[in-house]
Amino acid sequence: MKKAVILLATVFAVSLAVEAQPKIRTIKDAYIFGQSCRTAKKQGSVLSLTTGIAYSLEMAITETSPRDIDILLFFGKVRGAKVNSFNISALDNPNVDINWEKEGGTTPFCKFEGPSSDPNGRMALKNWTIRNATKLQRVEDEIDFNKVTPEEIAALEVDEYYNVAEIKAGDIIKFETASGKKGLIIIKKISDDPEVLAKDPARAGREAYQRIDLDIKIQR
């Protein structure tokens, strides 16, 4: 009887240790579009890192919640940059006093208006009740995205940056969400989308209409 109790206690302790180990979720084949698709039903320019789902600004209000949205994709010049480039940004930047004026405002935030029928209404980014300040930073050290461990994810240190510029295929970005979940994004490719080109072939190669394909690893 005593041996049985000890055995059960050992098994229970081992199971607790296994449950206590950090876990990560891998999301494959996610994508996000440039800001000119910010109001398109199927080509969203804001994305949830916990689900890998992209939304238009309208869908972020009607089909989920701004609370679930972690990043946006913008093509242009952010904070005095000299060249246009793809930027992955948080929905808010506590280091910046955001000017929401469409002309001369703070990019990328001022560029994310609601639908053209109501650009400054409840679906505009500036009127979201919650704008998550997701910390974002390009990984400069060697790291194998596919083999990264939960412990390595948990040990990531992400500085107080909220925008990564000059995004290109092969980049790895580390992040920490407003809720404290850490993870990695790998940029797989940047390309035109067949559905966009089918509507307007003249948009071929226009970055604000292109999409970025990516994979995500995030703490559970």
Secondary structure as UniProt FT lines:
FT   HELIX           2..20
FT   STRAND          24..33
FT   HELIX           35..37
FT   TURN            38..39
FT   STRAND          46..47
FT   TURN            49..51
FT   STRAND          54..55
FT   HELIX           57..62
FT   HELIX           66..68
FT   STRAND          71..76
FT   TURN            79..80
FT   STRAND          85..89
FT   TURN            94..95
FT   TURN            102..104
FT   TURN            107..108
FT   HELIX           109..111
FT   TURN            116..117
FT   TURN            119..120
FT   TURN            122..123
FT   HELIX           125..127
FT   STRAND          135..138
FT   HELIX           145..147
FT   HELIX           150..154
FT   STRAND          163..164
FT   TURN            169..170
FT   STRAND          172..176
FT   TURN            178..179
FT   STRAND          182..191
FT   HELIX           194..199
FT   HELIX           201..203
FT   TURN            204..205
FT   HELIX           207..209
FT   STRAND          211..219
//
